[in-house]
Amino acid sequence: MQEQEQYAVPAPRNVEGIQKSYKSDAQRMRAKNAQARLAAKQRAERDQRQRDAIAQIPEEHRI
């Protein structure tokens, strides 16, 4: 019996499970990065609108 166990074929790796896990992790990372880029873009647009609004205020009325 020991010889048979020694030459037994190893159990196949769970390739499908590994690929599925990798894909879901990659999708989550891409989604997180996309949300971060969108938030940064929105912050930049808001800051630009505020700068434009401040620029329209006459110098003598600025604090």
DRENDO-1510 file (C-alpha; in Angstrom, 1 decimal, always signed):
<recs>
REC; n; res; u; v; w
REC; 1; MET; +0.0; +0.0; +0.0 .
REC; 2; GLN; +2.7; +2.5; +0.8 .
REC; 3; GLU; +4.2; +2.1; -2.7 .
REC; 4; GLN; +0.8; +2.8; -4.2 .
REC; 5; GLU; +0.4; +5.9; -2.1 .
REC; 6; GLN; +4.0; +7.0; -3.0 .
REC; 7; TYR; +3.2; +7.0; -6.8 .
REC; 8; ALA; -0.4; +8.3; -6.5 .
REC; 9; VAL; -1.3; +11.2; -8.7 .
REC; 10; PRO; -1.6; +14.3; -6.7 .
REC; 11; ALA; -5.0; +15.9; -6.5 .
REC; 12; PRO; -5.5; +18.6; -9.1 .
REC; 13; ARG; -5.4; +22.2; -8.0 .
REC; 14; ASN; -8.7; +24.0; -7.9 .
REC; 15; VAL; -7.8; +26.0; -11.0 .
REC; 16; GLU; -11.4; +27.2; -11.6 .
REC; 17; GLY; -11.7; +28.4; -8.0 .
REC; 18; ILE; -8.4; +30.2; -8.1 .
REC; 19; GLN; -9.2; +31.9; -11.4 .
REC; 20; LYS; -12.7; +32.9; -10.1 .
REC; 21; SER; -11.1; +34.3; -6.9 .
REC; 22; TYR; -8.5; +36.2; -8.9 .
REC; 23; LYS; -11.1; +37.7; -11.3 .
REC; 24; SER; -13.3; +38.8; -8.5 .
REC; 25; ASP; -10.3; +40.4; -6.7 .
REC; 26; ALA; -9.2; +42.1; -9.8 .
REC; 27; GLN; -12.7; +43.4; -10.5 .
REC; 28; ARG; -13.0; +44.8; -7.0 .
REC; 29; MET; -9.6; +46.5; -7.3 .
REC; 30; ARG; -10.6; +48.1; -10.7 .
REC; 31; ALA; -13.9; +49.2; -9.2 .
REC; 32; LYS; -12.2; +50.8; -6.2 .
REC; 33; ASN; -9.7; +52.5; -8.4 .
REC; 34; ALA; -12.5; +53.8; -10.7 .
REC; 35; GLN; -14.3; +55.2; -7.7 .
REC; 36; ALA; -11.2; +56.9; -6.4 .
REC; 37; ARG; -10.5; +58.5; -9.9 .
REC; 38; LEU; -14.2; +59.7; -10.0 .
REC; 39; ALA; -14.0; +61.2; -6.5 .
REC; 40; ALA; -10.7; +63.0; -7.4 .
REC; 41; LYS; -12.2; +64.3; -10.6 .
REC; 42; GLN; -15.3; +65.6; -8.7 .
REC; 43; ARG; -13.1; +67.3; -6.1 .
REC; 44; ALA; -11.0; +68.9; -8.8 .
REC; 45; GLU; -14.2; +70.2; -10.6 .
REC; 46; ARG; -15.6; +71.5; -7.3 .
REC; 47; ASP; -12.4; +73.3; -6.4 .
REC; 48; GLN; -12.2; +74.9; -9.9 .
REC; 49; ARG; -15.8; +76.1; -9.5 .
REC; 50; GLN; -14.9; +77.6; -6.1 .
REC; 51; ARG; -11.8; +79.3; -7.6 .
REC; 52; ASP; -13.9; +80.7; -10.5 .
REC; 53; ALA; -16.5; +82.0; -8.0 .
REC; 54; ILE; -13.8; +83.7; -5.9 .
REC; 55; ALA; -12.2; +85.2; -9.0 .
REC; 56; GLN; -15.5; +86.9; -9.8 .
REC; 57; ILE; -15.6; +88.7; -6.5 .
REC; 58; PRO; -14.1; +92.2; -6.7 .
REC; 59; GLU; -10.8; +92.6; -4.9 .
REC; 60; GLU; -12.2; +95.2; -2.5 .
REC; 61; HIS; -14.9; +92.9; -1.3 .
REC; 62; ARG; -12.7; +89.9; -0.6 .
REC; 63; ILE; -11.7; +89.1; +2.9 .
</recs>
